[in-house]
Amino acid sequence: MRKKTIKERLQEGSFNTVRVIGMGFLFVILIGAVLLWMPFSVTTPMKFTDALFTSVTAVCVTGLVTVTPAVQFTVVGKVILLFLIQIGGLGIIACVVAFMILAGQRISLRRRVMIQESYGLDTLSGMVQYIIRIIKGTFFVEGIGALAYSFYFVPKYGVLKGIAYAIFHAISAFCNAGIDILGSSSYMHMVTSPIINFTTIFLVVSGGLGFVVWYDILNNIKQVRSIKDVKRNFFHRLSLQSKIVLTMTAGLLLFGMFAFLLLEYHNPVTMGKLTFWQKVQASLFQSVSTRTAGFATVSQSGLTAASKAIGCMLMMIGGSSGGTAGGVKTTTVALLLLTCLGVVRGSRDIECYGRKIPLSQVKSAVTILFLTIMFWMSGTIIITILDPQVNFLRIVYETTSAIATVGLSADLTPSLSRASQYVLMVIMYIGRIGPVTMAMIFAGKGKNAEQYRELPEKQIMIG
């Protein structure tokens, strides 16, 4: 029997990771749906479809809901919902490895390969420590957020309930889930609260930057302390990944803030009645929330058509790789923009910050964007057919929110037909595990590249 080559083993390991991620999320969703459906989880009986939808939106850290969690679920149900959000935010691989560490089990080479594949790392060394750092960092940031939230929730709801609310919303915000237990109006009644606004912004951005960027920043802070010109050396010493993520994140947040401020400034349904600085605060929050957070301090159904269109664009881009956010990711869009710029300039290579980017990564970026748009358009068209009476832009806003695992809703999801809600569930699931992962599950392992003979090159007309 022929021994497998190293490349074949890596390919098989990659496919195993894909299966674990895909089936792992599906398993947690089904278990969560059953638990949320049980009598001890609900204040009033609800249909299993609603329990399943809630489980999907929690595990996929989306935020679209068909019921109001604040009134539908008991304390036990809300705790279960919180665990599902935390699992969805950390990811199946991290949770499995964390459980094995707590159980004192040895992390096999196969598990280490899964960690490497899941987080896109270029080495197998230090995998266990990496997961431990992720978990510790997650709980630390969530703890800071919970402490900050408590200054608002404790005076309003009392000590025990206030602390519980602070913990729930800190985890939901950091995981970019967008699920709240405050009622059907989300954060709208807190639109003028600096504590709620800036704590949420801090948590959402922290989760959306990605764990790799976190530790790159922390390591560089330690290294530049002894250097005189700290500011220049700090950014210069960051990895290319971190530079792209920070640049794209800052640019998109500022663009979104100014766009929403301009378009909603006089809109009486959203920001028209606020003071100038409150409008700036609400605009920044909206810009951050569209980066897959899902919380809303202004009415999403009341947004102008232009704001919804810009919101769809920001939602589709989403956060950054290796974090809790969804979307096609900032690095994917950056690679595509750099590729376009290189073609226009006639450059031979794709360059960024003095580094050449491999063509294989450009291909991956194109694949991710194409598959995401394909799944998104398919879902949009199907829902349009199933619910023809609904405004098309509202459907687009909802499906974009689902595929990008954002959770912002134009008050449409609860009123959609059951068939359309199942379509949204599928879209949310695909958005969470990734369109490429979904395609690989159906495509299987594929064939080794060496099995194909090299073909003659031939150009075709494009553009």
Secondary structure by P-SEA (a helix, b strand, c coil): cccccaaaaaaaaaaaaaaaaaaaaaaaaaaaaaaaaccccccccccaaaaaaaaaaaaaccccccccccccccaaaaaaaaaaaaaaaacaaaaaaaaaaaacccccaaaaaaaaaaaccccccaaaaaaaaaaaaaaaaaaaaaaaaaacccccccaaaaaaaaaaaaaaaaaccccccccccccccccccaaaaaaaaaaaaaaaacaaaaaaaaaaaaaaccccaaaaaaaaaccaaaaaaaaaaaaaaaaaaaaaaaaacccccccccccaaaaaaaaaaaaaaaccccccccccccccaaaaaaaaaaaaaccccccccccccaaaaaaaaaaaaaaaacccccccccbbbbaaaaaaaaaaaaaaaaaaaaaaaaaaaacccccaaaaaaaaaaaaacccccccccccccaaaaaaaaaaaaaaaacaaaaaaaaaccccccccccbbbbbbbbcc
